[in-house]
Amino acid sequence: MLQKSSTGKEMIAAVDLGSSHCVTLIAHREAGGGIKIVGLGEVPSRGVRRATIINLEQATQTIERSVAMAEQMCGNNIDSVYLNVSGQHIGSRNSHGTVVVAGDAIVESDVDRAIESARAISLPADQEILNLMPRFYTVDGQEGIVDPLDMVGMRLDVDIHLITANSSVLRNLEKALSNVGLAKEALVFNGYAAAEVVLDDNEKNAGAICIDVGSDTTSFCVYADGAIQVSGVVPIGGRYVSQDINAYTRVGLDNAEKIKLDLVHESDETIKQKEGETREEYRRRYKAADVFDLTKYDPHVKPASVSKNMLIRNVIGARHREIFTLIATELKKHKLHDKLGAGAVIVGGGAQTIGLSEVAMQTLGMQVRVGIPRGIDGVIRHLDDPRYATAIGLLHYAIRDQAAASVETPEPIQKKSSWDSFLAGVSKKFRNLMP
């Protein structure tokens, strides 16, 4: 659905509805296909737990406040948005389709039929396809083809990656948007949106996993040999770290969240003994530096202090190890652990929690970096932050989605579901959306 600003520029909007925060970004489409972010709205989330809506009225109000804030910043109203999806209901699988080429060379209808053949899978009654991405094509046994159009061959195969989701979860997300008066452009899996703005082609070819650490859940998307391999969600996120801190310190959940954020600016490295310093001097200095004062969060808390090293290593670190152990199990199950030469890239609100990268490196056994979204332009500062990766990824997804749609028809398209509009003229659109 084409939206235009008061200056006549085309607009796109993305809503990242999380369990702790809701972020809305509004951007102008620039000449040459770029985007310029002109509006930001960020509010605490209500009515969302484990990345799914548990109170429709509160979730609707959350989206409404976030969108209104972004609209006020840019001075324009929006009519439709791209919205993220996550949660334990997310599943993924790879599928294969084969057709006999009708003529002397491969044409769009051959590609359409191959994709439809791969798409025809059996799903549980409560599940549906959320997103679909071609991985590669094969022509008469020649694998790894990105675009088979006009190639000569008798048989065309396609391998696709399907992300599935619970139907009722998707309908409730759509209803929340409708209650605000917004149309849905598309629903997109968190992990895929984030990966598109933090992983480059070299990393996808070498093999990499994008891990989005949210409040209640952690999403991931794995690439190898330049193609998406597996997607999923583990049921633990940053909120569990705050709960563990509260259980250890007894300062209350809100103060525990503050402690988690404050520790980001601390060093978790063990203090080293200085040259010429006696063992006793070092012991006293280490002991003093290890004291973490809790009274600034709660003057009446007992005990008044805890060991900072114990808090970081044994409390926060233990929960991080659990998250990455679950992800490592998924990688081993799909036999992908040894195919990730570029390592792991971590994004989301929990990405910069103290010690997280180190624990991820030890648990996953690979190099790890915190991902910063690429392709950011606009009047809003501080968006080069891992917690905005999904929202910015949704905008980049929107650019490719709308460019693909414009190839097929110049008229505005009313989408029936996340990917249903791709059924007509599906080949060109999917080629534009390939990882």
N, C-alpha and C positions, 0 to 999 in steps of 0.2 A: 504494500500500500504506500503510494508515493506521498510524502509529507513535505511541505515547503514552509520555510520561515517567512517572516514579514519582508525580508530582503529578496525573496525569490529563490533562495538556496534550498537544495534538497536536504532533508533532515532524516536522521535515523536515531533511534533511542533504544537503550538496553536497560533492563532491570535485573539486578543480581539480588534475589530474595534469599537471604541466609537465615540461619537460626538466631544469630546475634545482631546482625545489621542488614539493612536493605540499602543498596546503592543504585541510584539511577544516573545514567550518563546520557546526555543529548549531544549529538555531533552534527556538523554540516559535512555533506559530501563535497569534496574538493575536486577540481579538474585533475584528471589523471588517476582518479580512483582513491585518493587519500581521504582522511577524515580530520576534522578539526573539532575538538571537544569544546563545547561552549556552555554546557550546563551540568552541574553536579548536585545531586541530592543524596544525603546520607543520614539515616535515622536508625535508632535501635529497633530491632524487630520484635513484634508481638504476634502471638498466634501461630508461631512456627517452631516446631521441635523436630530434631533429627532430619532436618531439611524437608519436612513435609508440613502441610497446613493442618493444625489441630483446632484452630478457632478461625472460621472463615471471616467473621466480622472484624476481628483484630488484625488478621493478615491483610484484609482489604484496606483498613485504615493505615496500616504500615506502608503499603504500596502508594496509597493516595498522598500521604505526607512526603514521601521521598520524591515522587514525581512532581508534586507541586513546588517543592524546593528547587528542583532542577529547572522547571519551567520558569520560575521567577528569576533565576539567575540569567537565563538566556533570553528572556522576554518573549518566548514563543510557547504555544501550547502544542502538545503532541497527541496523535490519535491512535498510534499503535506502537508496540514494543516487541523486542526480542527478550525472552525470559529464560533464565537458567532453570535446570532441573537437576536434583541430586537426591540422595537417600538410599537406604538399604534395598529398596525395591528395584534399583537399577541392575540390569544384567547385560551381558554382551555375548556375541558369538560370531564366528566367521562362516560365510556360506559361499557356495560355488554354483555357478550357472553355466550351461552350455547350450549353444544353438548352432545349427548348420547355416552358413552364410548363403543368402538367397541368390546373390548375383556374382559377378566376377570380382568385385571388391566390396569391402565392408562399408556399409552405410549406417545412418543414424538408426534406422528401424532395426537393424541387426543388434546394435548395442542396446537399444531399448528392450528387445526380447531377451537378451542375455541377462540384463539386470533384473528384469521381471522374473526370470527363471530362478535366479539366485535369491530373490526376495520371497519367493513362495515357500515359506517355512511354516511349520506347525508351532503355535505358541499357546500357552495356557489361556483360558478364557479371560482372565483378568489382566493379561499383558498385551502390549502393542509395541510396534516399532516406533521408537522415538527419533533416532537419527540413523542414517545409512550412508556409508562412505565406501566407494570402490577402492580396493587396495591395489590391484593391478589386473591387466588383461593378458590373455594368452592367445596367440594366433597360430594354429597348426603346430602346437607344442612349443612355440617360442614364447617364453615367459617374460615377465617384468615390463610389459608394454604399458605406457601411460595413456596414449591416445591411439586407438586402433583404426580410426576413420581413414578410409581410402586405401588401407593396406590390402594386399591380395592374400586371400586365404579361403579355405573351405570350412573351417571350424573356428568358432569364437568362444572362448571361455572368459568368465570374469569371476574374480574373488572379491567379495564385499565384506565389510564389517558392519554388523547391526548392533545398535544399542537399544535395549528394550526397557520399558518402564510400566509401572502399574497404571492402568487406565483411569481408575478413580482419582489417583493423585494428580494426573494430568488434567482431568476435568475440573477438579477443585482449583487448580492454578488458573485455568482459563476463566472460571467463574469469578475468581477474585479480580482478575483484570476487567472482566465485563462489568462488575459492580462499580468499578472506578470509571467506566466509560471508555476503556481502552480495548482495541482489537489486538489479537495475538498475531504477530508476524510469523514467529516460529518459537518452539521450545527446544532448548539446546542443552545437552549434558555439560555440567560444570567442567569436568576434567578435559573434555575435548576443546571447549572454548578457551580455557586457560592455556592448554598446550600450544594452541595456534599462535600465541603471542609471546611465548617464552622459549619455545624450541625452534631452532633454525633447521634448514634442510640437511646440513652436515650432521647435526645431532640425530635427526630422524634416520639418516642413512647408517650412521654408526651404531644406533640403538640407544634409546633413552626412555626414561619414565618421568612423566610430569605428575607430581603429587600435590594435590590441593588440600591443605589442612584447614578444614573449617571448624566451626564451633562444636557441632555434635557429630559430624561424620568427616571422613577423609576420602576424597575421590582420587582416582588415578587413571592414567591413560598411557599405554605402552606402545612405543614405536620400535621397529627393527626393519632393516633393509628398506628404509624409506616409506614403509607402510604401517598403518595402525594395526596392532596385533590383538590387544585385549584392553577392555575398560572395566572399571568396577568401583565399588565403594566399600570401605570398612567402617564398622559402626562406632568409631571412637574419634573424638576431635579435641580441640583446645579446651572446651568447657570441662572435660574430665580432669585436665591438669589443674584447673582452678579448684575443683572439688577436692582433689588430693592435697593441694596446698592448705585448704581450709581444714581438712581432717588432721593435718599435721600441726598446724599453728593455732587453730580454733579462733580465728579472728573474724569469722563470717565470710560468706561467699563473695560479697562485693569487695571486701578488703583483700581477699585472696586473689581476686582478679587484678587488683591494683598491684599487689606484690609481684604477680607474674609479669606485668607490664614494666614495673620498675626494675626488675632483674635483667631486662633486656640490655640495660645500660651498664650492667656490672660485668666484671671479668670473671669467668668461671675457671680460669687457669689456677692451678695450685701455686701459691707463692713459693718462689725458689729461694734457696739460701744464698745470701750475698757473700761476695768474697771478703774474707776477714771476719765474718760474723760467726760468733760462737754458736754451738748447738743450742745452748740455753737462750741466747738472744733471739735466735731464729724461732725457737719454739714459742716464746712470748709474743713475738711479732705475728706469727702465724695464727696463734690463738686469738689475738685481738682483732685481726682482720677477718676471722671466721665468724665473729659474732654478728648476727643479723637481728637488729632491734625491731621488735614487733609493736612496741608501745606507740610508735608514730602512726600506726594503723588503728590500734585499740589501746588506750591508756590503761585499761583495767585487765588486759589479757595476762594469763598465767600459763606457762612461764613468760617472762618479759622478752626473752630472746631465744633464738635457736641457732644451730650451726648452719651457716650459709652453704658450706660444702655439702652437708648432709641433705639440705633442702634441694639443692640443684642436682646432685648425683643420685640420691636414693628415692626422692619423691617425684620431682619433675622428670628426671631421666628414666625412671622406671615406667612411667606412662608412655613416654616417647618410644621406649623399646617395645612396648606392647603394640603400638601402632605399626611400627616398621617390621616387626615380626610377622604380623598379619599380612602385610604387603609382600614380604619376602616369601611367605607361604604361597601366595597367589602366583608369584613369578616362577617358583619352582614347579607348581602344579602345571603351568603352561610351558615349562621348559624354556623359559626366556631369560633366566638369571645370567647366563653366560653370553647372551647376545646384546648386552647393554654396554657397549664400549664407551658411550658418552656419559654414562652414569645417570644420576637422578637430579631433577630440578624441582625445588619445593616452592610452592606459592601458597597464598591464602593468609588469613588472619593469624594463623599460628606459626607461620614460616620463620619468624624471627625470634621465637621464644628461645630463651637462653639454653644453650647446649643441644638444641634440636639437630642441627646439621652434623655435629660430632656423633651423636647417637645414631643418626641415620647412616652415616658412613660406616660405623662399626657394625651395625645390624645388617645392612644390605650388602656390605662388602664391596662398595663401589664409590667412586668420587661423587660428591654432592655439592650443589651450589643453590643459593637462593635465587629464584627467578624474578627478573624485573621486566615488566611488560614493554614490548617494543612498539614502535610506530605511534608514539604519542605526540600530538600537536594540539595546541589550543591555548586558551587564556587561563586555564586552571592549573595551578602548581600542585606539586606533591602527588601526582598520579603515578609517578615512577616508583610504585610501592607494590610488593607482592600481593597485598590484599585486594588490589584492584584488577588483578590479572583476569578474573572471570568476566567482569563487566566490560573491560576493554576488549577481551577476546570476543564477546558477543557483538561488539561494534564491527570488528573486522569480519566476523562471520556474516554480518548483515550486508556488508559491502559486496562480498562474493555472492551471497544469495540473491541480492537484487540485481547484480550484474548478470547472473545466470538467467534470472527470470526475464530480464529485458531482451535477452537474445531470442526468446520464444515469442513474446508478445509485448507490444508497447503499451497495452492497456493495463491498468491496475489489476492485480490478481488477488482474489479472495482465497486465502488458504483454508483448507478444510481441516487439516491437522498438521503436525509438525513437518511432515514430508509429503503429504498427499498431493500437493500441487506439482510435485516433481514427476508424477505419473505421465503427464502429457509432455512430450519432448524431453524425456528424462535424460537422454544421453549427454546433451551439451551441458546441462546443469550439473550433472555428476562429475563431468570432466573438470569443470571449474572448481568444484569443491573437493577434489582429490587432495589428500595430504601431500 
